[in-house]
C-alpha cells in the first residue's frame, strides 16, 4: 500500500469563532450530503468527501515517469471554529492492464489512482515528498488550496482574521509493511512539512485524519512561535508585549489537544522526536511568565501611585 496526501492549514477568515451550525453551513459543499460534526473535546466539522478526477504523471526520484489515472479524495475541515484545513489524498496501485480504461472504472474506486505499469513505491514516495514537483505531476497542494478558497469565499464569513498567520503545508506518504510504527517528520522551507508514516493496513481515511491532526498542531505551534518572535520581548515595554499576546490567548491556546479524536500511537511516536508538546508547553509558559511579570509591574506602579497620593 502507498497513500499520498497533503494538508494545508490556516485561519478561517472570520473575526470570531464560528458556531457548529455555521461551520456546517460553510462546509456544505456537496448538495444532499451531510457535514460530519462533533462537539467534544473541541468543536469539529468536516465536509463531505469530494472526488477529483486526475489523469497526470507520477514522478519517481530516479527520474521515472508513470501515467496515473483515478480519483483524489478532497475535503475541508474546521476545528475550534477558527482553524481551516484543506485535505487531499489518494491510494496508489498498479493497474491490472497496461492501458487507460473508461472513467466508470475509476469512479467505482473512490480515492484510488492506478498507474500504467509497475512502480517502485519507495521511489514514488521519495519524489512526492520533495519540495518542488515538475509541471504535469500530480499536485495535491493545488487541490487543497482550491477547496480552502471555496470555503473562505463563503458569505457566512466576514473575511477578517483575529491573527495574521501564515499557512502551513504538510505533505505526507504512508506505506504499509515498511518498518511498522516508524514516523519521520521534517520541517522544510517556505512553510512545507513532510511526514512519512509506516503503518499497518488502515483505511486511507483514518490515515488522512491522523495526518490532519498532526498538521493542525504543527500549525498551532508554528503560529505561537511566530507570535512570540514578533512580540519583541525585552525590547519594548512589557505592557505592550502582553497586549500583543492577547489574540493568542483568545484564539490559540485552548486548541492544543493532540490525538483527541484519533489513535494515539502515531502521535506518541512523534512526541519522542521532535517532541511538539514539550515545545508547545515551553512557549505557553513563556507567555504566562510575561503576563505574570507584566501584572506584577502594573501592581507595583499602582501601589507606588497610591503611596504618592
N, C-alpha and C positions, 0 to 999 in steps of 0.2 A: 504494500500500500504506500502510495505517495500522495499527500494532500498539500496543495499550495494555497496560501491565503495572505490577506493583507487587511489591516485595520487602521483607520485614521480616527484620531480623537481630538476634540476641541470643544470650546464653549458653545452652547446653544445661544443664538443671537436673541436673547431676551434679558431684560434688565433684572427680572426676578425669577425665582424658581417657578416652573410651570407645574400645575397640578397634574395628577394622574389622568384625569379626564381630558385635560387639554393636551397632554403628551400623546394620548391615544388618538386625538383628532389630528394632531400634527403628523403622526406616523401612519395614518390611514392611507397608504399609498396604493393599495390594491382593492378595487371595488369588490365588496362582498366577502372580503377576508378579514378575520379578526386580528386585532393587535393584542399580543400576549402581554399581560401585566402582572406585576407582583408589588406588594407594599412593604414586605419585611425581608431583610432588615433595613433596606433602603428602597424608596420608590424606583421602579424599573419598568420600562416598556420597550418592546421590540416589534418592529414592523413585520408584516407577513413576508415570507420569502418571495423574492422575485428571481426569475431566471433570465440570464443574459446569454444569448447565443453567440458563440465565438467560432471563427474559422481563421486561425492565425498560425504562428510558428512558436515553438518552444525551443529555446536555445540551451545548449549544453556548455559547461565550462571548457570542454575540449574543443569547442567550435562547431560541434554538430548542430544541425537544424532539423527539426521534425515538424511536419504539419500536424496540427491538433484541431479537432472539431468537437464541439459539445456545448455544454451549458455551465454557467457560473452562477452560484447562489449569491444573492445580493440582499443585504438587509441594513436597516438603520436602527439604532437603539439610543434611548435617553435614560441616563442614570441620575437619580437625585434631583430631577427637574432642571438640571443645569448642564450636564455633560452629554454631548452628542458624539456618536460613533457611527462610522460607515464601515461595513464589513463585506468582504467578497472572498469566496473560496471555492475550490473545486478539487475533486479527486482525479488523479491521472492514471490511466491504464492504457495498455497497448490494444489496438483494435484487433479483432479476430480476422479481419480481412484487410487486404492492402489497397483499399480504395475508399473513397468517400461514399457514405450511404445517405439516404434521404433524411430530412430533418425529423420526421416522426420517430426514427430510430433513436436519435439523440435526445429528443424531448421526453422520451419514455425513461431516460436515465438521468434524472434531475441531478445537477451538481457533478456530472461526470464529463471529463474531457478524454477523448480517445486519440491516441497518436497512431499515425500510419507507419507501421514498422516498430520493431523493438527499440526500447530506450533504456539507458542506464539511469536508474533512479538517483543515484548519488551525483552523477554528472549534472542532471537537471536541477537537483536541489541546490547544488553549489552555485550554479549560474543564476538561479532565481533570486538568491539572497544577495547577489552582487548589487552594488549601489545604483548602477545605471544599466538599462537594457537597450539594445539596439532597436531602431524603429521596426515595426511589424511584429514584435514579440509580444506575447500575452502581457497585458498591462492591467493588473488588478487594481492598482492605485487609481487609475483613471475612473474605474467603476465605483470605487469608494468615494472619490471626490464628487462624482455626479450625483449619487444618492444623497450625500450631505448637502449639496447645493439645492437639491429638490426639497429637502426638509427645511433648510434655512430660509427658503423663499416663501414659506407658509404665511398667509395673512394673520395667523394666530400669534405671530411673534412680532415684537416691537422693534427688532433689528438693533438692539443695544445690548452690550455685554457689560457685566459688572467688573470684569478684569480684562486687560489686554494680554493675552497669552497666545503663544504660537501653537499650531497643530503639531502633533507628532504622528509618525507613520511606523507601524510595526509590520514588517514583512516576515512571514513565518512558513516553515515547512514541517510536516510531520511524516515520519517514516516508521512503519511497524517492523519489529524484529531487529532494529538497528540499535543494539545496546539498550534494551528497555530501561526506562527511568532516567535516561540522560537528558538534561536540559541545558542548552547553550544560548545565553542571552548576550547580545553585543550592542553597544551604543556606537552608531556610525555617525557620519557627518550630516549636517543640514536636516536635523530632526528625524533621521531614519534610525530605527532599531531593527535588529534581526533576531529571530528566535528559531532555534532548531530543536524539535522535540522527537524523542524516540519513545514511542508508546506502544502498548498492546493494541489489539484491534478494537477501537472505539468508533462510534458513529462520527462522521465528519462534523455534524452539527455540534456535538458535545465538545470536540476538539476546538472548533471555532469559538465556542463560548469561553473556553479556558483562555484562549489567546486574547479575546476581547477584554477579559478581566485583567490580564497582565498589562495590556495596553492602557487600560483605564488608570491603573495605579502608577504605571510609569509616567503617564501624563500628569497626574496629580503631583508626584514627586518633582518632576521637571518644572512644573509651573510654580510650585512653592519655592524651589531653589532659585529660580529666576527672580521671583519677587524679593527674596532676601538679598540677592546680589544687587538689585536695583534700589534697595532701601537706604543705601549709604550709611550703614551703621558706623558710628564713630566719627562721621564727617559732618553730620547735620544734627540739629537739636533732637534730643531723644523723643520729645513730644511729636515731632514730625515723623520720625521713624515709626512710632506706634500708630499714628494715623494711616500711614501707608500700609500697615498690616491689616487694617480694618476689613477690606474686601476678602482677604484670605480667610480671616476668622469667620466671616459671614457665609462664605460660599464654598470653601475648600476643605477645611479641617475635619468636618463631620463625615466626609465621604470616604475616608480611608477604612475599608472593610474588606481586605483581600480574601478571596475564596469564600465569600459569604454565601454564594449560590452554586458553587461548583465543587468538584472533588479537590481536596487539598493536596494531593500527592505531588502535583506539578509545582504548586506554589511552595510547598515545603522544600522541594529540591532547589527552587530558585532562591529561597531565603538563605541557603548555605553560602551561596555566592551569586550575585553581588550583595545580598542582604538588604533588600529595599526597605523593609520595615525599620531596621536599625537606622538607616539614613533618614527616613521619614521622621522618626521619633527625635532624632538629634536636631532636625530642622524645626520641628514643633517646639521643642524645649528652648531652642534659641529665641524663637518668637515670644514664648511665655516669659523668658528671662528679661527681654527688652520691655515687655509690658509691665512686669513687676518693678523693674528699675525705674520706668517712667512714672508709675503710680507713686513710688516712694519719693521720687523727686518732686512731684506735684504736691504731695502731702507736706513735704518739708518746706516748700515755698509758701503753702497755705498757712502753716504754723508760724513761719517767720513773719508773714504779713500780719497775722493776728497779734503776735507779740509786739510788733512796732506800733500798731494802732492802740 
